[in-house]
Each structure stands twice: as structure tokens, then as C-alpha cells.
Amino acid sequence: IKLARHFIGLQTLGLTLKRCYREMVMLLVFICVAMAIFSALSQLLENGLDLGTKNKDYASIPTACWWVIIS
């Protein structure tokens, strides 16, 4: 934070984030909703409806969510 005093680019970034925090929150909400939808969808597609065949990488929705995050 102290570096922002010396660099105009950091000051500009700070002012931009301060002025449009609502849009940033809305963007984060959209990303989280999309992540939840795609992780549930990927878990369903990888495991399918047959519970006899288990894929360890997509054993649950939180592990599929981790796959969505790192992808």
C-alpha cells in the first residue's frame, strides 16, 4: 500500500477499484455461479448416473469445483 504513493499506476488501479466495487462484486458473483454450475455439470458428466463406475477425480462436486478452478 505504501508503494502506491510512488507509482501513479497503482494509484490509478486503487481509484478504479474504489469507484467500481459494485461491478467487481457482480463479476465475482457471476464467476461463482458459473463455477458452481459447471462443476456440478462436469461431475455429472464424468460420473454419469451409474454409481458403479466411480472416477476419483470427480468423486464429488467440491472436487469437480477444484477442477473448474484450476482449469
PDB file with one MODEL, atoms N, CA, C and O in Angstrom:
MODEL        1
ATOM      1  N   ILE A   1       0.830  -1.187   0.000  1.00  0.00           N
ATOM      2  CA  ILE A   1       0.000   0.000   0.000  1.00  0.00           C
ATOM      3  C   ILE A   1       0.874   1.250   0.000  1.00  0.00           C
ATOM      4  O   ILE A   1       0.518   2.269  -0.592  1.00  0.00           O
ATOM      5  N   LYS A   2       2.015   1.158   0.668  1.00  0.00           N
ATOM      6  CA  LYS A   2       2.902   2.317   0.705  1.00  0.00           C
ATOM      7  C   LYS A   2       3.537   2.580  -0.653  1.00  0.00           C
ATOM      8  O   LYS A   2       3.925   3.710  -0.949  1.00  0.00           O
ATOM      9  N   LEU A   3       3.644   1.548  -1.477  1.00  0.00           N
ATOM     10  CA  LEU A   3       4.210   1.737  -2.813  1.00  0.00           C
ATOM     11  C   LEU A   3       3.293   2.569  -3.703  1.00  0.00           C
ATOM     12  O   LEU A   3       3.750   3.181  -4.668  1.00  0.00           O
ATOM     13  N   ALA A   4       1.995   2.593  -3.381  1.00  0.00           N
ATOM     14  CA  ALA A   4       1.045   3.343  -4.199  1.00  0.00           C
ATOM     15  C   ALA A   4       1.328   4.837  -4.163  1.00  0.00           C
ATOM     16  O   ALA A   4       0.906   5.567  -5.060  1.00  0.00           O
ATOM     17  N   ARG A   5       2.029   5.298  -3.148  1.00  0.00           N
ATOM     18  CA  ARG A   5       2.368   6.718  -3.078  1.00  0.00           C
ATOM     19  C   ARG A   5       3.335   7.121  -4.192  1.00  0.00           C
ATOM     20  O   ARG A   5       3.323   8.258  -4.664  1.00  0.00           O
ATOM     21  N   HIS A   6       4.161   6.177  -4.596  1.00  0.00           N
ATOM     22  CA  HIS A   6       5.236   6.484  -5.540  1.00  0.00           C
ATOM     23  C   HIS A   6       4.911   6.118  -6.989  1.00  0.00           C
ATOM     24  O   HIS A   6       5.525   6.650  -7.914  1.00  0.00           O
ATOM     25  N   PHE A   7       3.957   5.222  -7.188  1.00  0.00           N
ATOM     26  CA  PHE A   7       3.646   4.766  -8.544  1.00  0.00           C
ATOM     27  C   PHE A   7       2.250   5.224  -8.937  1.00  0.00           C
ATOM     28  O   PHE A   7       1.270   4.906  -8.263  1.00  0.00           O
ATOM     29  N   ILE A   8       2.165   5.966 -10.021  1.00  0.00           N
ATOM     30  CA  ILE A   8       0.877   6.501 -10.480  1.00  0.00           C
ATOM     31  C   ILE A   8      -0.025   5.383 -10.987  1.00  0.00           C
ATOM     32  O   ILE A   8      -1.250   5.487 -10.909  1.00  0.00           O
ATOM     33  N   GLY A   9       0.570   4.321 -11.501  1.00  0.00           N
ATOM     34  CA  GLY A   9      -0.234   3.192 -11.986  1.00  0.00           C
ATOM     35  C   GLY A   9      -0.980   2.508 -10.856  1.00  0.00           C
ATOM     36  O   GLY A   9      -2.140   2.129 -11.021  1.00  0.00           O
ATOM     37  N   LEU A  10      -0.336   2.344  -9.714  1.00  0.00           N
ATOM     38  CA  LEU A  10      -1.003   1.749  -8.561  1.00  0.00           C
ATOM     39  C   LEU A  10      -2.073   2.675  -7.997  1.00  0.00           C
ATOM     40  O   LEU A  10      -3.103   2.204  -7.512  1.00  0.00           O
ATOM     41  N   GLN A  11      -1.847   3.968  -8.053  1.00  0.00           N
ATOM     42  CA  GLN A  11      -2.869   4.917  -7.608  1.00  0.00           C
ATOM     43  C   GLN A  11      -4.100   4.836  -8.505  1.00  0.00           C
ATOM     44  O   GLN A  11      -5.236   4.860  -8.030  1.00  0.00           O
ATOM     45  N   THR A  12      -3.853   4.741  -9.799  1.00  0.00           N
ATOM     46  CA  THR A  12      -4.955   4.637 -10.749  1.00  0.00           C
ATOM     47  C   THR A  12      -5.738   3.344 -10.540  1.00  0.00           C
ATOM     48  O   THR A  12      -6.968   3.347 -10.589  1.00  0.00           O
ATOM     49  N   LEU A  13      -5.034   2.245 -10.307  1.00  0.00           N
ATOM     50  CA  LEU A  13      -5.686   0.967 -10.050  1.00  0.00           C
ATOM     51  C   LEU A  13      -6.515   1.032  -8.773  1.00  0.00           C
ATOM     52  O   LEU A  13      -7.639   0.532  -8.743  1.00  0.00           O
ATOM     53  N   GLY A  14      -5.982   1.636  -7.728  1.00  0.00           N
ATOM     54  CA  GLY A  14      -6.720   1.770  -6.475  1.00  0.00           C
ATOM     55  C   GLY A  14      -7.967   2.615  -6.629  1.00  0.00           C
ATOM     56  O   GLY A  14      -9.021   2.261  -6.100  1.00  0.00           O
ATOM     57  N   LEU A  15      -7.869   3.730  -7.344  1.00  0.00           N
ATOM     58  CA  LEU A  15      -9.044   4.575  -7.570  1.00  0.00           C
ATOM     59  C   LEU A  15     -10.091   3.876  -8.426  1.00  0.00           C
ATOM     60  O   LEU A  15     -11.291   4.029  -8.200  1.00  0.00           O
ATOM     61  N   THR A  16      -9.632   3.110  -9.407  1.00  0.00           N
ATOM     62  CA  THR A  16     -10.565   2.379 -10.257  1.00  0.00           C
ATOM     63  C   THR A  16     -11.317   1.333  -9.456  1.00  0.00           C
ATOM     64  O   THR A  16     -12.533   1.200  -9.595  1.00  0.00           O
ATOM     65  N   LEU A  17     -10.606   0.585  -8.616  1.00  0.00           N
ATOM     66  CA  LEU A  17     -11.262  -0.425  -7.792  1.00  0.00           C
ATOM     67  C   LEU A  17     -12.201   0.213  -6.766  1.00  0.00           C
ATOM     68  O   LEU A  17     -13.243  -0.357  -6.442  1.00  0.00           O
ATOM     69  N   LYS A  18     -11.844   1.367  -6.265  1.00  0.00           N
ATOM     70  CA  LYS A  18     -12.693   2.052  -5.296  1.00  0.00           C
ATOM     71  C   LYS A  18     -13.984   2.550  -5.943  1.00  0.00           C
ATOM     72  O   LYS A  18     -15.053   2.490  -5.335  1.00  0.00           O
ATOM     73  N   ARG A  19     -13.880   3.036  -7.168  1.00  0.00           N
ATOM     74  CA  ARG A  19     -15.047   3.621  -7.826  1.00  0.00           C
ATOM     75  C   ARG A  19     -15.998   2.580  -8.407  1.00  0.00           C
ATOM     76  O   ARG A  19     -17.192   2.847  -8.546  1.00  0.00           O
ATOM     77  N   CYS A  20     -15.495   1.417  -8.743  1.00  0.00           N
ATOM     78  CA  CYS A  20     -16.378   0.416  -9.374  1.00  0.00           C
ATOM     79  C   CYS A  20     -16.370  -0.898  -8.596  1.00  0.00           C
ATOM     80  O   CYS A  20     -16.263  -1.977  -9.179  1.00  0.00           O
ATOM     81  N   TYR A  21     -16.486  -0.791  -7.271  1.00  0.00           N
ATOM     82  CA  TYR A  21     -16.502  -2.004  -6.464  1.00  0.00           C
ATOM     83  C   TYR A  21     -17.785  -2.796  -6.672  1.00  0.00           C
ATOM     84  O   TYR A  21     -17.765  -4.021  -6.549  1.00  0.00           O
ATOM     85  N   ARG A  22     -18.894  -2.142  -6.981  1.00  0.00           N
ATOM     86  CA  ARG A  22     -20.145  -2.871  -7.226  1.00  0.00           C
ATOM     87  C   ARG A  22     -20.031  -3.766  -8.447  1.00  0.00           C
ATOM     88  O   ARG A  22     -20.494  -4.907  -8.434  1.00  0.00           O
ATOM     89  N   GLU A  23     -19.423  -3.258  -9.484  1.00  0.00           N
ATOM     90  CA  GLU A  23     -19.245  -4.059 -10.694  1.00  0.00           C
ATOM     91  C   GLU A  23     -18.304  -5.230 -10.442  1.00  0.00           C
ATOM     92  O   GLU A  23     -18.500  -6.319 -10.980  1.00  0.00           O
ATOM     93  N   MET A  24     -17.277  -5.000  -9.617  1.00  0.00           N
ATOM     94  CA  MET A  24     -16.348  -6.091  -9.294  1.00  0.00           C
ATOM     95  C   MET A  24     -17.052  -7.182  -8.483  1.00  0.00           C
ATOM     96  O   MET A  24     -16.817  -8.370  -8.705  1.00  0.00           O
ATOM     97  N   VAL A  25     -17.904  -6.786  -7.558  1.00  0.00           N
ATOM     98  CA  VAL A  25     -18.660  -7.763  -6.771  1.00  0.00           C
ATOM     99  C   VAL A  25     -19.610  -8.532  -7.673  1.00  0.00           C
ATOM    100  O   VAL A  25     -19.759  -9.746  -7.530  1.00  0.00           O
ATOM    101  N   MET A  26     -20.252  -7.835  -8.598  1.00  0.00           N
ATOM    102  CA  MET A  26     -21.159  -8.501  -9.525  1.00  0.00           C
ATOM    103  C   MET A  26     -20.401  -9.489 -10.415  1.00  0.00           C
ATOM    104  O   MET A  26     -20.900 -10.577 -10.700  1.00  0.00           O
ATOM    105  N   LEU A  27     -19.208  -9.115 -10.848  1.00  0.00           N
ATOM    106  CA  LEU A  27     -18.383 -10.020 -11.645  1.00  0.00           C
ATOM    107  C   LEU A  27     -18.008 -11.265 -10.845  1.00  0.00           C
ATOM    108  O   LEU A  27     -18.055 -12.376 -11.373  1.00  0.00           O
ATOM    109  N   LEU A  28     -17.639 -11.091  -9.582  1.00  0.00           N
ATOM    110  CA  LEU A  28     -17.303 -12.230  -8.733  1.00  0.00           C
ATOM    111  C   LEU A  28     -18.506 -13.135  -8.503  1.00  0.00           C
ATOM    112  O   LEU A  28     -18.360 -14.356  -8.457  1.00  0.00           O
ATOM    113  N   VAL A  29     -19.692 -12.552  -8.358  1.00  0.00           N
ATOM    114  CA  VAL A  29     -20.903 -13.363  -8.195  1.00  0.00           C
ATOM    115  C   VAL A  29     -21.165 -14.182  -9.451  1.00  0.00           C
ATOM    116  O   VAL A  29     -21.477 -15.369  -9.363  1.00  0.00           O
ATOM    117  N   PHE A  30     -21.043 -13.559 -10.618  1.00  0.00           N
ATOM    118  CA  PHE A  30     -21.238 -14.291 -11.868  1.00  0.00           C
ATOM    119  C   PHE A  30     -20.230 -15.428 -12.020  1.00  0.00           C
ATOM    120  O   PHE A  30     -20.582 -16.519 -12.468  1.00  0.00           O
ATOM    121  N   ILE A  31     -18.992 -15.174 -11.650  1.00  0.00           N
ATOM    122  CA  ILE A  31     -17.971 -16.207 -11.750  1.00  0.00           C
ATOM    123  C   ILE A  31     -18.270 -17.359 -10.796  1.00  0.00           C
ATOM    124  O   ILE A  31     -18.110 -18.524 -11.160  1.00  0.00           O
ATOM    125  N   CYS A  32     -18.699 -17.042  -9.586  1.00  0.00           N
ATOM    126  CA  CYS A  32     -19.015 -18.099  -8.613  1.00  0.00           C
ATOM    127  C   CYS A  32     -20.222 -18.930  -9.042  1.00  0.00           C
ATOM    128  O   CYS A  32     -20.228 -20.149  -8.875  1.00  0.00           O
ATOM    129  N   VAL A  33     -21.240 -18.275  -9.592  1.00  0.00           N
ATOM    130  CA  VAL A  33     -22.407 -19.014 -10.068  1.00  0.00           C
ATOM    131  C   VAL A  33     -22.030 -19.912 -11.247  1.00  0.00           C
ATOM    132  O   VAL A  33     -22.446 -21.069 -11.309  1.00  0.00           O
ATOM    133  N   ALA A  34     -21.249 -19.382 -12.171  1.00  0.00           N
ATOM    134  CA  ALA A  34     -20.813 -20.201 -13.310  1.00  0.00           C
ATOM    135  C   ALA A  34     -19.943 -21.357 -12.846  1.00  0.00           C
ATOM    136  O   ALA A  34     -20.047 -22.461 -13.383  1.00  0.00           O
ATOM    137  N   MET A  35     -19.085 -21.123 -11.856  1.00  0.00           N
ATOM    138  CA  MET A  35     -18.235 -22.185 -11.336  1.00  0.00           C
ATOM    139  C   MET A  35     -19.079 -23.278 -10.684  1.00  0.00           C
ATOM    140  O   MET A  35     -18.784 -24.461 -10.853  1.00  0.00           O
ATOM    141  N   ALA A  36     -20.115 -22.908  -9.949  1.00  0.00           N
ATOM    142  CA  ALA A  36     -20.979 -23.910  -9.318  1.00  0.00           C
ATOM    143  C   ALA A  36     -21.736 -24.718 -10.360  1.00  0.00           C
ATOM    144  O   ALA A  36     -21.864 -25.936 -10.228  1.00  0.00           O
ATOM    145  N   ILE A  37     -22.235 -24.058 -11.388  1.00  0.00           N
ATOM    146  CA  ILE A  37     -22.981 -24.766 -12.435  1.00  0.00           C
ATOM    147  C   ILE A  37     -22.076 -25.711 -13.208  1.00  0.00           C
ATOM    148  O   ILE A  37     -22.432 -26.869 -13.430  1.00  0.00           O
ATOM    149  N   PHE A  38     -20.897 -25.223 -13.624  1.00  0.00           N
ATOM    150  CA  PHE A  38     -20.015 -26.066 -14.424  1.00  0.00           C
ATOM    151  C   PHE A  38     -19.378 -27.187 -13.612  1.00  0.00           C
ATOM    152  O   PHE A  38     -19.086 -28.246 -14.167  1.00  0.00           O
ATOM    153  N   SER A  39     -19.154 -26.986 -12.318  1.00  0.00           N
ATOM    154  CA  SER A  39     -18.604 -28.075 -11.518  1.00  0.00           C
ATOM    155  C   SER A  39     -19.643 -29.165 -11.310  1.00  0.00           C
ATOM    156  O   SER A  39     -19.307 -30.349 -11.358  1.00  0.00           O
ATOM    157  N   ALA A  40     -20.894 -28.794 -11.079  1.00  0.00           N
ATOM    158  CA  ALA A  40     -21.946 -29.801 -10.953  1.00  0.00           C
ATOM    159  C   ALA A  40     -22.161 -30.532 -12.271  1.00  0.00           C
ATOM    160  O   ALA A  40     -22.372 -31.744 -12.287  1.00  0.00           O
ATOM    161  N   LEU A  41     -22.108 -29.801 -13.363  1.00  0.00           N
ATOM    162  CA  LEU A  41     -22.282 -30.414 -14.678  1.00  0.00           C
ATOM    163  C   LEU A  41     -21.125 -31.344 -15.019  1.00  0.00           C
ATOM    164  O   LEU A  41     -21.343 -32.433 -15.552  1.00  0.00           O
ATOM    165  N   SER A  42     -19.898 -30.928 -14.718  1.00  0.00           N
ATOM    166  CA  SER A  42     -18.755 -31.792 -15.017  1.00  0.00           C
ATOM    167  C   SER A  42     -18.757 -33.034 -14.136  1.00  0.00           C
ATOM    168  O   SER A  42     -18.371 -34.108 -14.597  1.00  0.00           O
ATOM    169  N   GLN A  43     -19.178 -32.916 -12.887  1.00  0.00           N
ATOM    170  CA  GLN A  43     -19.267 -34.078 -12.004  1.00  0.00           C
ATOM    171  C   GLN A  43     -20.316 -35.045 -12.519  1.00  0.00           C
ATOM    172  O   GLN A  43     -20.099 -36.257 -12.502  1.00  0.00           O
ATOM    173  N   LEU A  44     -21.452 -34.530 -12.976  1.00  0.00           N
ATOM    174  CA  LEU A  44     -22.499 -35.385 -13.522  1.00  0.00           C
ATOM    175  C   LEU A  44     -22.047 -36.061 -14.811  1.00  0.00           C
ATOM    176  O   LEU A  44     -22.323 -37.242 -15.020  1.00  0.00           O
ATOM    177  N   LEU A  45     -21.357 -35.324 -15.674  1.00  0.00           N
ATOM    178  CA  LEU A  45     -20.914 -35.911 -16.943  1.00  0.00           C
ATOM    179  C   LEU A  45     -19.807 -36.943 -16.752  1.00  0.00           C
ATOM    180  O   LEU A  45     -19.767 -37.941 -17.471  1.00  0.00           O
ATOM    181  N   GLU A  46     -18.921 -36.720 -15.807  1.00  0.00           N
ATOM    182  CA  GLU A  46     -17.818 -37.659 -15.609  1.00  0.00           C
ATOM    183  C   GLU A  46     -18.270 -38.921 -14.874  1.00  0.00           C
ATOM    184  O   GLU A  46     -17.879 -40.027 -15.246  1.00  0.00           O
ATOM    185  N   ASN A  47     -19.079 -38.764 -13.850  1.00  0.00           N
ATOM    186  CA  ASN A  47     -19.548 -39.942 -13.117  1.00  0.00           C
ATOM    187  C   ASN A  47     -20.768 -40.554 -13.768  1.00  0.00           C
ATOM    188  O   ASN A  47     -20.986 -41.761 -13.664  1.00  0.00           O
ATOM    189  N   GLY A  48     -21.546 -39.762 -14.419  1.00  0.00           N
ATOM    190  CA  GLY A  48     -22.769 -40.255 -15.018  1.00  0.00           C
ATOM    191  C   GLY A  48     -23.792 -40.583 -13.949  1.00  0.00           C
ATOM    192  O   GLY A  48     -23.613 -40.258 -12.776  1.00  0.00           O
ATOM    193  N   LEU A  49     -24.847 -41.219 -14.362  1.00  0.00           N
ATOM    194  CA  LEU A  49     -25.885 -41.598 -13.414  1.00  0.00           C
ATOM    195  C   LEU A  49     -25.643 -42.977 -12.836  1.00  0.00           C
ATOM    196  O   LEU A  49     -26.304 -43.365 -11.873  1.00  0.00           O
ATOM    197  N   ASP A  50     -24.699 -43.732 -13.407  1.00  0.00           N
ATOM    198  CA  ASP A  50     -24.360 -45.056 -12.901  1.00  0.00           C
ATOM    199  C   ASP A  50     -23.359 -44.902 -11.758  1.00  0.00           C
ATOM    200  O   ASP A  50     -22.228 -44.471 -11.979  1.00  0.00           O
ATOM    201  N   LEU A  51     -23.761 -45.245 -10.562  1.00  0.00           N
ATOM    202  CA  LEU A  51     -22.895 -45.067  -9.405  1.00  0.00           C
ATOM    203  C   LEU A  51     -21.854 -46.171  -9.276  1.00  0.00           C
ATOM    204  O   LEU A  51     -20.966 -46.076  -8.430  1.00  0.00           O
ATOM    205  N   GLY A  52     -21.942 -47.215 -10.095  1.00  0.00           N
ATOM    206  CA  GLY A  52     -20.967 -48.299 -10.027  1.00  0.00           C
ATOM    207  C   GLY A  52     -19.610 -47.896 -10.575  1.00  0.00           C
ATOM    208  O   GLY A  52     -18.586 -48.384 -10.095  1.00  0.00           O
ATOM    209  N   THR A  53     -19.576 -47.032 -11.551  1.00  0.00           N
ATOM    210  CA  THR A  53     -18.311 -46.567 -12.117  1.00  0.00           C
ATOM    211  C   THR A  53     -17.947 -45.239 -11.486  1.00  0.00           C
ATOM    212  O   THR A  53     -18.589 -44.222 -11.745  1.00  0.00           O
ATOM    213  N   LYS A  54     -16.934 -45.252 -10.671  1.00  0.00           N
ATOM    214  CA  LYS A  54     -16.512 -44.030  -9.970  1.00  0.00           C
ATOM    215  C   LYS A  54     -15.229 -43.498 -10.594  1.00  0.00           C
ATOM    216  O   LYS A  54     -14.295 -44.257 -10.853  1.00  0.00           O
ATOM    217  N   ASN A  55     -15.188 -42.221 -10.828  1.00  0.00           N
ATOM    218  CA  ASN A  55     -13.985 -41.537 -11.253  1.00  0.00           C
ATOM    219  C   ASN A  55     -13.473 -40.761 -10.046  1.00  0.00           C
ATOM    220  O   ASN A  55     -14.164 -39.872  -9.548  1.00  0.00           O
ATOM    221  N   LYS A  56     -12.283 -41.081  -9.572  1.00  0.00           N
ATOM    222  CA  LYS A  56     -11.777 -40.471  -8.344  1.00  0.00           C
ATOM    223  C   LYS A  56     -11.528 -38.979  -8.487  1.00  0.00           C
ATOM    224  O   LYS A  56     -11.569 -38.246  -7.499  1.00  0.00           O
ATOM    225  N   ASP A  57     -11.269 -38.517  -9.714  1.00  0.00           N
ATOM    226  CA  ASP A  57     -11.029 -37.089  -9.916  1.00  0.00           C
ATOM    227  C   ASP A  57     -12.299 -36.263  -9.754  1.00  0.00           C
ATOM    228  O   ASP A  57     -12.233 -35.080  -9.419  1.00  0.00           O
ATOM    229  N   TYR A  58     -13.437 -36.870  -9.985  1.00  0.00           N
ATOM    230  CA  TYR A  58     -14.714 -36.168  -9.895  1.00  0.00           C
ATOM    231  C   TYR A  58     -15.633 -36.879  -8.909  1.00  0.00           C
ATOM    232  O   TYR A  58     -16.808 -37.091  -9.208  1.00  0.00           O
ATOM    233  N   ALA A  59     -15.124 -37.248  -7.751  1.00  0.00           N
ATOM    234  CA  ALA A  59     -15.901 -38.007  -6.784  1.00  0.00           C
ATOM    235  C   ALA A  59     -17.033 -37.188  -6.183  1.00  0.00           C
ATOM    236  O   ALA A  59     -18.069 -37.744  -5.820  1.00  0.00           O
ATOM    237  N   SER A  60     -16.855 -35.894  -6.072  1.00  0.00           N
ATOM    238  CA  SER A  60     -17.896 -35.045  -5.501  1.00  0.00           C
ATOM    239  C   SER A  60     -17.895 -33.701  -6.230  1.00  0.00           C
ATOM    240  O   SER A  60     -17.012 -33.412  -7.038  1.00  0.00           O
ATOM    241  N   ILE A  61     -18.888 -32.905  -5.929  1.00  0.00           N
ATOM    242  CA  ILE A  61     -18.991 -31.590  -6.562  1.00  0.00           C
ATOM    243  C   ILE A  61     -17.855 -30.666  -6.113  1.00  0.00           C
ATOM    244  O   ILE A  61     -17.339 -29.922  -6.946  1.00  0.00           O
ATOM    245  N   PRO A  62     -17.431 -30.672  -4.821  1.00  0.00           N
ATOM    246  CA  PRO A  62     -16.282 -29.817  -4.469  1.00  0.00           C
ATOM    247  C   PRO A  62     -14.985 -30.194  -5.181  1.00  0.00           C
ATOM    248  O   PRO A  62     -14.193 -29.310  -5.504  1.00  0.00           O
ATOM    249  N   THR A  63     -14.746 -31.483  -5.435  1.00  0.00           N
ATOM    250  CA  THR A  63     -13.544 -31.844  -6.189  1.00  0.00           C
ATOM    251  C   THR A  63     -13.667 -31.426  -7.657  1.00  0.00           C
ATOM    252  O   THR A  63     -12.685 -31.030  -8.285  1.00  0.00           O
ATOM    253  N   ALA A  64     -14.882 -31.519  -8.191  1.00  0.00           N
ATOM    254  CA  ALA A  64     -15.104 -31.018  -9.549  1.00  0.00           C
ATOM    255  C   ALA A  64     -14.981 -29.505  -9.589  1.00  0.00           C
ATOM    256  O   ALA A  64     -14.546 -28.941 -10.593  1.00  0.00           O
ATOM    257  N   CYS A  65     -15.362 -28.842  -8.496  1.00  0.00           N
ATOM    258  CA  CYS A  65     -15.201 -27.397  -8.405  1.00  0.00           C
ATOM    259  C   CYS A  65     -13.719 -27.025  -8.422  1.00  0.00           C
ATOM    260  O   CYS A  65     -13.333 -26.033  -9.041  1.00  0.00           O
ATOM    261  N   TRP A  66     -12.895 -27.813  -7.750  1.00  0.00           N
ATOM    262  CA  TRP A  66     -11.453 -27.579  -7.779  1.00  0.00           C
ATOM    263  C   TRP A  66     -10.915 -27.742  -9.208  1.00  0.00           C
ATOM    264  O   TRP A  66     -10.040 -26.988  -9.632  1.00  0.00           O
ATOM    265  N   TRP A  67     -11.439 -28.727  -9.943  1.00  0.00           N
ATOM    266  CA  TRP A  67     -11.030 -28.900 -11.340  1.00  0.00           C
ATOM    267  C   TRP A  67     -11.407 -27.671 -12.146  1.00  0.00           C
ATOM    268  O   TRP A  67     -10.622 -27.222 -12.982  1.00  0.00           O
ATOM    269  N   VAL A  68     -12.594 -27.114 -11.915  1.00  0.00           N
ATOM    270  CA  VAL A  68     -13.026 -25.919 -12.632  1.00  0.00           C
ATOM    271  C   VAL A  68     -12.103 -24.734 -12.301  1.00  0.00           C
ATOM    272  O   VAL A  68     -11.764 -23.947 -13.184  1.00  0.00           O
ATOM    273  N   ILE A  69     -11.704 -24.611 -11.038  1.00  0.00           N
ATOM    274  CA  ILE A  69     -10.842 -23.503 -10.624  1.00  0.00           C
ATOM    275  C   ILE A  69      -9.473 -23.593 -11.292  1.00  0.00           C
ATOM    276  O   ILE A  69      -8.974 -22.592 -11.807  1.00  0.00           O
ATOM    277  N   ILE A  70      -8.863 -24.768 -11.290  1.00  0.00           N
ATOM    278  CA  ILE A  70      -7.521 -24.877 -11.840  1.00  0.00           C
ATOM    279  C   ILE A  70      -7.507 -24.943 -13.352  1.00  0.00           C
ATOM    280  O   ILE A  70      -6.454 -24.792 -13.971  1.00  0.00           O
ATOM    281  N   SER A  71      -8.661 -25.168 -13.952  1.00  0.00           N
ATOM    282  CA  SER A  71      -8.717 -25.186 -15.412  1.00  0.00           C
ATOM    283  C   SER A  71      -8.894 -23.792 -15.915  1.00  0.00           C
ATOM    284  O   SER A  71      -8.967 -23.577 -17.125  1.00  0.00           O
TER     285      SER A  71
ENDMDL
END
